Amino acid sequence: MDKKELLVKIGQRIREIRESKGVHQAELARRCERESSWMARIEMGNINSSAYVFYRIATALEVKLEELFKIDP
């Protein structure tokens, strides 16, 4: 798996968790103190984010950080 594919899979996982909790993309971005377009780019795998960014997303979604990375290799 290359870097782009990994980022896309993580983004899909974030979207899956967000939708399962009934949270809109704009709301998640607000909880992370970011713009909606930023969250869209994360979910599309267009941003290579830091561990801290993923921590903030997990906290905003009220899940453990490891939940964001439960993806198929």
Residue, then its C-alpha position, 0 to 999 in steps of 0.5 A: m500500500d502506498k502513502k496515498e492509498l493509506l491516507v484515503k483509507i484513513g479518511q474513509r475510516i474517519r468518515e465511516i465513524r463520523e457518519s455512524k455517530g450522526v455527525h456532519q462534516a462541518e460539525l466535526a471540523r468545528r469541534c477540531e477548530r478547523e474549516s469544513s474544507w479541511m475536514a473534507r480534504i482529510e476524508m478524501g486523503n488529500i492531507n498527510s496529517s500529523a499524529y496530533v491532528f488524528y488525536r484531535i479528530a479522535t477526541a472530537l469523535e469520542v473514540k480512541l485514537e486507534e479506532l481511526f486506524k482500523i483499516d484493511p491493509 
